Amino acid sequence: MSRKIWYQGEIKKYEDVKVTLLTHTLQYGSGIFEGIRAYKTDDGTAIFRLKDHIERFFNSAKILRINLGFTVDELIDATVKVVKENGFESCYIRPFAFHESDGIGVKPKTDDIRVAIIAVPFGKYLGDKSVNGIRAKISSWKRINSDVLSVQAKATGNYLNSVLASSEAMDGGYDEAILTSHSGYLAEGPGENIMLVKNGRLITPGIESDILLGITRYSIIDLSESLGIPVTERHVHKDELFTADEVFFCGTAAEITPVVNVDNIEIGNGRVGPITSKLMHEYADVTAGRNKKFNKWLTYVK
Ligand SMILES: Cc1ncc(COP(=O)(O)O)c(C=O)c1O
């Protein structure tokens, strides 16, 4: 069965939508995107924090002076429709917008925006070993900052920074990169936020460290507080990584991925720690609709 996508207000077959090779976005990275997951629950498929993701998509558009031509509600409905049309029990959903017209000039046109929403089957972002913890490398690449590019816009061009860091780490035999900010503090992974556990408390960098304010990060902060685990947002020195009791990445794609080794130094005892493990289970319960308190974060696909 061919994949169904939403494109400019209509459901189409994936292979039926074509773009010209010289699109501005392909040449200059001027597109924006979101990454959302839908999960299997006892009451059918549910999309996690859909409204928050679509609102962030609009914020990205605003920063890039993009007029999407649709409302938040229209794109929420469109996302639900794509998941339903494809019959996925669980999947990853990628809404994106791009400048379609060709041309060589750097300044994009304002009347050529196209919006697409595509859903794909998706498992563990960092592979099966992510369950037992991955090995990370502190990148030689610094995280972009808002003097250079907008950190809070999920713009396609921003991700070249992530591509450089991930490629360096993976080519060096690690599973993922950790980027520091321009001022040297811990920032985040190429597509994930980072959290440390020290003495029973979660510690995570804040917006001053040039991080994308991830929706999963906020979810974990709320979840942890509801479990009585205190959370501190502050500058984190990269040395604190090595002496942390536990470290994990969090993000839509990565969910909660334990980090058990950084730059060949074991974190804690080199195994997934109890707080990370607890949060992994609790987060799985939330996304699967088993935690009634956080059911407000789920949009059911009926
Ligand atoms: C650079 C970066 N940081 C953090 C995240 C995590 O954000 P979220 O939890 O909203 O997926 C992402 C993924 O979107 C990302 O690309």
The ligand as an ORCA input file, in Angstrom:
! r2SCAN-3c Opt
* xyz 0 1
  C      18.528     20.114     18.757
  C      17.410     19.439     19.446
  N      17.375     19.470     20.798
  C      16.393     18.874     21.488
  C      15.382     18.187     20.845
  C      14.292     17.550     21.639
  O      13.107     18.251     21.419
  P      11.691     17.543     21.553
  O      11.649     16.905     22.877
  O      10.732     18.667     21.428
  O      11.598     16.554     20.454
  C      15.383     18.122     19.461
  C      14.330     17.423     18.729
  O      13.411     18.053     18.234
  C      16.409     18.770     18.745
  O      16.442     18.720     17.416
*
